[in-house]
Amino acid sequence: MRGFFQRFYYGWFIVFIAALGVFFSGPGQTYSNSIFVDEYIASFGWSRSEVSGLYSAATLIAGFIMILVGRFIDRFGQRTMLVIVGILLALSCFFNSMVSSMWMFVVGFFLIRLLGQGSMVLIPNTLVAQWFIEKRGRAVSLVSIGSFASAMSLPIINTWLIQTWDWQFAWRFWGIALLVIFVPIAFFGVRNRPEDMGLQPDGLTDTSKDEAKTNNRKKKVAEVNWKLKEAVKTRAFWMIIICAAIPALVNTGVTFHIISIFAFHDLSPSIAATVLSLTAVVGIPMSLISGFITEKIKTNYLFVIIFITEISLLLLMTALTNVIIAMMIGVLWGLTNGINRIATSVIWPDYFGRKYIGSINGVGTTVMVVASAFGPLPFGVGYDFFESYTPVLLISLSFPIIGVVAALLAKKPVYSNE
């Protein structure tokens, strides 16, 4: 049996399970939840601002609790956490199918944002980080396919389920899918570390000594394991936090208001939807390419590319006058998302090692979720105040500019035992 796993490295099956986990984070993601907004408004007579405010509040609370999830990963392991979170997310979907009041709405969306948007992304990424070091970039890029597949398919599936049955059935569908498909695969298939199966990261074996020696210095550095309390004392940690927060803040704000932004420029909702689909189409190959790039260049330089692209994206949005510019926005957005998904997943284990990656990456995920909660507010307030999105888009340029500086300062720290 061990010989079989040495010929076919089990880590690639772990990548498949991680991608499946990220796919099933969908019920907690904005691209899925947005399909239910009009259903709640029609069913309960709530205003759009009430739904948006409650959604942001639920996301904000979930974001702060994500730190605990990271620590639980380090304590109990990814296998246990994936199974528990998968079951709880399924139960949360069933709970959301019974929502009938605002307090139930807040509780329901708090649960799916914590378990779906946060935990079902954090745990798979930390799992893959345990199984790969030298090939971590390409492994994470393959996991990202699950994310893009989820973003492309869930809005369509949810719309069909709601139109064919109702929004309650749509929630129950995902609860059943989680329990029948994901949870059993996670329970029987996940192993926390290659060492648990007598293997080594990247599938290295005793016959791979020449390759191991070639990458000896790099591997030793990667295997230095920082504790969270040690990592927070480094400048790199806080620069990465900034790099992780800015795309979450800006992109969520733009996504939440994209229909309105396009309407302001006399472009139809169908064009806006096409742009969102285009970002996913472009993002998949870009994430795969980025996975290999991270193995060749320093990850913080990828963040520089991300923020320069985001500056171009925001400037194009101020000049959004026709379909051609709209398609250019979709392409640039897809490029940015593709690179960002890989960079934010790879940089934490690359800089701080595998052993405490749950608690360290948990802080990063917390910041991203919290930033996404605040993203829509500046755009909404800015539009109400200026009666235009142009001023708030220009003000938003300051964030990626700050991001470029932070990325350049986010050099890999050197571990020292004091």
C-alpha positions in Angstrom: 0.0 0.0 0.0 2.8 2.4 0.9 4.4 1.6 -2.5 1.2 2.6 -4.3 1.1 6.0 -2.5 4.7 6.6 -3.4 4.0 6.0 -7.1 0.8 8.1 -6.9 1.4 10.8 -4.4 -1.7 10.9 -2.1 -1.2 14.7 -1.8 -2.9 15.1 -5.2 -6.0 13.4 -3.9 -5.8 15.8 -1.0 -5.8 18.6 -3.5 -9.0 17.2 -5.1 -10.7 17.1 -1.7 -9.5 20.6 -0.9 -10.9 21.9 -4.2 -14.2 20.2 -3.4 -14.2 21.9 0.0 -13.7 25.3 -1.5 -16.5 24.6 -4.0 -18.8 23.8 -1.1 -17.9 27.1 0.5 -20.3 28.5 -2.0 -23.4 28.6 0.2 -21.6 31.1 2.4 -20.2 33.3 -0.5 -21.7 36.6 -1.7 -22.1 35.3 -5.3 -24.5 32.7 -4.0 -26.3 34.7 -1.3 -27.0 37.6 -3.6 -29.5 35.3 -5.5 -31.6 35.1 -2.3 -31.8 38.8 -1.5 -34.8 39.6 -3.7 -36.6 36.5 -2.4 -36.3 37.8 1.2 -37.5 41.2 0.2 -40.5 39.8 -1.6 -41.3 37.2 1.1 -41.0 39.4 4.2 -41.3 43.0 2.9 -37.8 44.0 4.1 -36.1 46.9 2.5 -32.9 46.4 0.5 -30.9 48.5 3.0 -32.2 46.4 5.9 -31.1 43.2 4.2 -27.7 44.7 3.2 -27.1 46.0 6.7 -28.0 42.8 8.4 -25.8 40.8 6.0 -22.8 43.1 6.7 -23.3 42.8 10.4 -23.5 39.0 10.2 -20.3 38.9 8.1 -18.5 41.2 10.5 -19.3 39.1 13.6 -18.3 35.9 11.7 -15.0 37.6 10.7 -13.9 38.2 14.3 -14.6 34.6 15.3 -12.5 33.2 12.4 -9.4 33.6 14.6 -10.7 30.8 16.8 -11.2 28.5 13.8 -7.5 28.9 12.9 -6.5 27.8 16.4 -8.9 24.9 16.3 -7.2 23.7 13.1 -3.8 23.6 14.8 -5.3 21.8 17.8 -7.6 19.2 16.2 -6.3 19.0 12.6 -7.8 19.6 9.2 -9.6 16.2 8.9 -11.6 16.7 12.1 -12.3 20.3 11.3 -13.5 19.7 7.7 -15.9 17.0 8.8 -17.3 19.1 11.7 -17.5 22.3 9.6 -19.1 20.4 6.7 -21.9 19.0 9.0 -22.4 22.4 10.7 -22.6 24.2 7.3 -25.2 21.7 6.2 -27.3 22.3 9.3 -26.9 26.0 8.7 -28.3 25.6 5.2 -31.3 23.8 6.7 -31.7 26.6 9.3 -31.6 29.3 6.5 -34.4 27.4 4.8 -36.6 28.2 7.8 -35.8 31.9 8.2 -38.9 33.9 9.0 -37.6 36.9 10.9 -34.7 39.3 11.0 -33.0 37.7 14.0 -33.1 34.3 12.2 -31.7 36.0 9.1 -28.8 37.4 11.1 -28.1 34.1 12.9 -28.4 32.1 9.6 -26.1 34.3 7.6 -23.6 34.6 10.5 -23.4 30.8 10.4 -22.9 30.4 6.7 -20.4 33.3 6.5 -18.4 31.8 9.4 -18.6 28.2 8.2 -18.8 28.7 4.4 -17.0 31.9 3.4 -14.4 31.6 6.1 -13.8 28.1 7.4 -14.4 26.1 4.2 -11.7 28.2 2.5 -9.2 28.4 5.3 -9.2 24.7 6.2 -8.6 23.4 2.7 -5.8 25.9 2.0 -4.0 25.0 5.3 -4.5 21.3 4.4 -2.7 21.6 1.1 0.0 23.7 2.7 0.8 20.6 4.9 1.2 18.3 1.9 3.3 20.5 -0.4 6.3 22.8 -0.1 8.2 23.0 -3.4 5.0 22.3 -5.5 2.8 24.4 -3.2 2.0 27.0 -5.8 0.7 24.6 -8.4 -1.2 22.6 -5.8 -3.0 25.7 -4.5 -3.7 26.8 -8.1 -5.5 23.5 -8.7 -7.6 24.1 -5.5 -8.6 27.5 -6.8 -10.5 25.7 -9.7 -13.0 24.7 -7.0 -13.5 28.3 -6.1 -14.0 29.5 -9.6 -16.3 26.5 -10.5 -18.4 27.4 -7.5 -18.6 31.1 -8.5 -19.7 30.2 -12.0 -22.2 27.5 -11.1 -23.9 28.3 -7.8 -25.7 31.5 -9.0 -27.1 29.5 -12.0 -28.1 26.5 -9.8 -29.7 28.7 -7.2 -31.7 30.6 -9.7 -33.0 27.3 -11.3 -33.8 25.8 -7.9 -35.7 28.9 -6.8 -37.6 29.3 -10.0 -38.4 25.5 -10.2 -39.3 25.1 -6.5 -38.6 28.0 -4.0 -35.8 29.6 -2.1 -36.4 27.3 0.9 -35.8 24.2 -1.3 -32.6 25.8 -2.7 -31.1 26.0 0.8 -32.1 22.4 1.6 -30.5 21.2 -1.6 -27.1 22.5 -0.5 -27.5 21.1 3.0 -28.2 17.6 1.6 -25.4 17.9 -1.0 -22.9 18.7 1.8 -24.0 15.7 3.9 -24.2 13.2 1.0 -21.1 14.3 -1.1 -18.6 16.3 0.9 -18.7 15.1 4.5 -18.2 11.4 3.6 -15.3 12.2 1.3 -13.6 14.4 3.9 -14.1 11.8 6.6 -12.7 8.9 4.7 -10.2 10.7 2.4 -8.4 13.4 4.4 -5.2 12.9 6.2 -3.7 15.9 8.0 0.0 15.5 7.0 2.0 13.3 4.6 4.0 12.2 7.6 0.9 10.5 8.9 1.1 8.1 6.0 4.9 7.6 6.0 5.3 10.1 3.2 7.1 13.4 2.7 5.8 16.7 1.4 5.7 17.0 -2.4 6.0 13.2 -2.7 9.7 13.0 -2.0 11.0 9.6 -1.2 14.4 8.1 -0.4 15.1 7.8 -4.1 14.5 11.5 -4.5 17.7 12.5 -2.6 19.2 14.4 -5.5 16.2 16.5 -6.0 16.0 17.1 -2.2 19.6 18.2 -2.2 19.0 20.6 -5.1 16.3 22.3 -3.2 17.8 21.8 0.3 18.4 25.3 1.3 14.9 26.5 0.1 13.2 23.6 1.8 14.9 24.1 5.1 13.8 27.8 5.1 10.2 26.8 4.3 10.2 24.3 7.1 10.9 26.8 9.8 7.8 27.0 11.8 6.8 30.3 13.4 4.3 30.5 16.3 1.6 33.1 15.9 3.1 35.2 18.8 6.4 35.1 16.9 4.9 35.9 13.5 3.1 39.0 14.8 6.4 40.6 15.8 7.6 40.7 12.2 7.0 43.5 9.8 6.1 41.0 7.0 3.1 39.7 9.0 1.4 43.1 9.1 2.3 44.0 5.6 0.7 40.7 4.4 -2.3 41.5 6.5 -2.6 44.8 4.6 -2.1 43.0 1.2 -4.9 40.5 2.1 -7.4 43.1 3.4 -7.3 45.6 0.5 -8.5 43.3 -2.3 -11.3 41.9 0.0 -12.4 45.5 0.8 -12.3 46.9 -2.7 -13.5 43.9 -4.6 -16.5 43.2 -2.3 -17.5 46.8 -2.5 -17.4 46.8 -6.3 -19.1 43.4 -6.6 -22.0 44.4 -4.2 -22.8 47.5 -6.2 -21.8 46.4 -9.7 -25.4 46.4 -11.1 -25.8 50.0 -9.8 -22.4 51.1 -11.1 -23.1 49.8 -14.6 -26.7 51.3 -14.5 -25.2 54.7 -13.6 -23.2 54.4 -16.9 -26.4 53.3 -18.8 -25.2 49.7 -19.1 -27.7 46.9 -18.5 -27.6 44.3 -15.7 -27.0 41.6 -18.2 -23.7 43.3 -19.2 -22.8 43.4 -15.5 -23.6 39.7 -15.1 -21.5 39.0 -18.2 -18.5 40.8 -16.7 -18.8 38.8 -13.5 -18.8 35.6 -15.5 -15.8 36.8 -17.5 -13.8 37.4 -14.4 -14.3 33.7 -13.5 -13.4 32.5 -17.1 -10.2 34.6 -17.0 -9.5 33.8 -13.4 -9.2 30.0 -13.8 -6.2 29.9 -16.2 -4.6 32.9 -14.5 -4.7 31.1 -11.1 -3.1 28.0 -12.7 -0.4 30.1 -14.2 0.1 31.9 -10.9 0.6 28.6 -9.1 3.7 27.9 -11.2 4.9 31.6 -11.0 4.9 31.5 -7.2 7.5 28.7 -7.4 9.8 30.9 -9.4 9.5 34.4 -8.0 8.9 35.9 -4.5 5.3 35.9 -3.6 5.2 39.5 -2.4 6.0 40.6 -5.9 2.8 39.0 -7.0 0.9 41.4 -4.7 2.6 44.3 -6.4 1.2 43.0 -9.7 -2.2 42.6 -8.1 -2.4 46.2 -6.9 -1.1 47.7 -10.1 -3.8 45.8 -12.0 -6.4 46.9 -9.4 -5.4 50.6 -10.0 -6.0 50.1 -13.7 -9.3 48.4 -12.9 -10.6 51.3 -10.8 -9.5 53.9 -13.3 -11.4 52.0 -16.1 -14.5 52.0 -14.0 -14.5 55.8 -13.8 -14.4 55.7 -17.6 -17.1 53.0 -18.1 -18.9 54.3 -21.2 -19.3 51.2 -23.4 -19.3 47.4 -23.6 -15.7 47.3 -24.7 -14.5 49.0 -21.5 -16.8 46.7 -19.5 -15.2 43.6 -21.1 -11.7 45.1 -20.4 -12.8 45.4 -16.7 -13.9 41.8 -16.7 -10.5 40.6 -18.0 -8.5 42.7 -15.6 -10.7 41.7 -12.7 -10.2 38.1 -13.6 -6.4 38.5 -13.8 -6.4 40.2 -10.4 -8.6 37.5 -8.8 -6.6 34.7 -10.3 -3.3 36.0 -8.9 -4.8 37.1 -5.6 -6.3 33.7 -4.7 -2.9 32.0 -5.1 -0.8 34.7 -3.5 -2.9 34.9 -0.3 -2.9 31.1 0.1 0.8 30.5 -0.6 2.5 33.4 1.2 1.5 32.4 4.8 3.0 28.9 4.8 5.9 30.0 2.6 6.8 32.7 5.2 5.9 31.1 8.5 5.9 27.3 7.9 3.3 24.5 8.2 3.0 23.6 11.9 1.0 26.7 13.1 -0.4 27.6 9.8 -4.0 27.4 11.1 -3.7 30.1 13.7 -1.5 32.3 11.5 -3.6 32.0 8.3 -6.7 32.2 10.5 -5.7 35.8 11.4 -5.3 36.6 7.7 -8.7 35.1 6.9 -10.3 37.0 9.7 -9.0 40.2 8.3 -10.3 39.3 4.8 -13.8 38.5 6.1 -13.9 41.7 8.2 -12.7 43.8 5.3 -15.3 42.3 3.0 -18.0 43.3 5.6 -16.9 46.9 5.3 -16.5 46.9 1.5 -20.0 47.8 0.4 -20.5 50.6 2.9 -18.1 53.3 1.5 -19.5 52.8 -2.0 -23.1 53.1 -0.8 -22.4 56.2 1.3 -20.3 57.7 -1.3 -22.9 57.3 -4.0 -25.6 58.8 -1.7 -23.4 61.8 -0.9 -21.9 62.5 -4.4 -24.7 61.1 -6.5 -22.0 59.4 -8.5 -19.6 56.5 -8.1 -16.7 58.4 -9.7 -15.5 60.2 -6.5 -15.6 57.0 -4.4 -13.8 55.1 -7.1 -11.1 57.7 -7.2 -10.8 57.7 -3.4 -10.6 53.9 -3.5 -7.4 54.3 -5.6 -5.6 55.1 -2.4 -6.0 51.5 -1.2 -4.1 49.7 -3.9 -1.4 52.4 -3.8 -0.9 51.6 -0.2 -1.0 48.0 -1.1 2.0 48.4 -3.5 4.1 49.9 -0.7 3.0 47.1 1.7 3.9 44.4 -0.8 7.3 45.8 -1.4 7.9 45.9 2.4 6.6 42.3 2.9 10.0 40.6 2.5 10.3 37.1 3.9 11.4 37.3 7.6 14.4 35.5 8.9 13.7 33.3 11.9 16.0 33.7 14.9 15.8 31.9 18.3 16.2 34.5 20.9 
